[in-house]
């Protein structure tokens, strides 16, 4: 597997402002790059609770962080199922890891020869999808579907909805029809070629691969990424100590919109409908926003790690 390079490490550390005795919930541990920087900055009394659904990532993190011993607790699972323990700092890095893309058996890469899987890890319990047809399909087959099952089993309209909503793909109908016509599809490389052949040759003028948004949509659907994020944020705030900081790194507009809107909502002192003249909600704000605009990577980091170009970091303090 290729090494995963964490993004915005300095910016994350500056935002979290680690102190001795701090406990960080790293909800998307990966290879542990952000957690290492946190532990080094916070000092010997600091600790990390690291969660990741990817068993291989956890193994690598344990190796990379072994010098910190029992200061790091490792949990295999989904970050929305946060442990019921108080923490002072929290980080969610929502991007897919380079090591996951490089693993051809996962089917994340356009050139992967393996099965179309796209699961980060075992799906013991995930929230319902925001797309009803996906919930219907999961009930029909009796389990959470992987990408292969979605590509080969969804009805054309449901597949088009998935690609349009989760991929923000304007050619969703054209792509869905091409996929259905080409079934059965047994690998990522074949799927990417079908999509490339289906869309206009001038698609995005070569800026991104024609299959990029469809692969994003499938990955989000398989792992219920947006629904998990929506469920995780309130739980994260609930276990965060007063004065503690929650930081989130997102990589596309759908994720960033969820984080931005949640922070704004929780920073309000009134959530009554706009048309209501007198406030009756008695809603106390729970967060103070620390980033009026998202923090992004500088040119130097982008040059070393192109993946950082799309990263957006937002933070808020528990009040």
C-alpha angles and dihedrals in degrees: 000000000000120000116263113228112208116226130228093007096158092044092050092050092048091050095046091044095203118221133185110280095024119143115209123202103207098191094184102036099173109166091340100252096138092042091053091053090048094050093047092050097043099049136228098314094059125101139193131213105200124196127187134157091209112089093197091052090052091052090052092046091053090053094045093047100036093114089067092059117186092358085089123063116196122210125181109213147078117306094231089068092068120182117258096246131111117253134181100212134027135192131186115185101189100188127110112253124248088231090058093051090048092054102090092194089069096059096223095124125077089229097046114130094196131088121301097252111134095176117142090204144321113324105224096157129355133169120261116273119256086231108075094205090061091054089049091050093049091052090048094055094036099237144050106291124234122218094270091057093047094048094047101033112036120099113251095254093047091049090049091051091050093052093044098046102037097030100035084223116166092200093053095126094048092048094046092051091049091050093049091048091052098049133169095056114180107180148026095248092055092046092050091052093049090053093046090052093048101053127068114280090238091059108152088339089267095302093126134008111272090238096053098098094041092051089048090052093050093048092050092048095047094050097032086231099170094043091048090052092049090051095043100054098065091045091050092052091047094060095038116108119237108275091022122133129234116200126186129188114200129183106198138034096257093060095039092051091054092050094044093049094045092050091048093048093049092047092059123100090205130037098175117133112278092243092058109098099196122048114237101160100086087206111174114208112246100188138045111206114236098184116055087184126021117268112240135190123272123238092259093059093042090053091053095039115022090189088072091068093085097039118118122187122202128177141187136182124229113242 
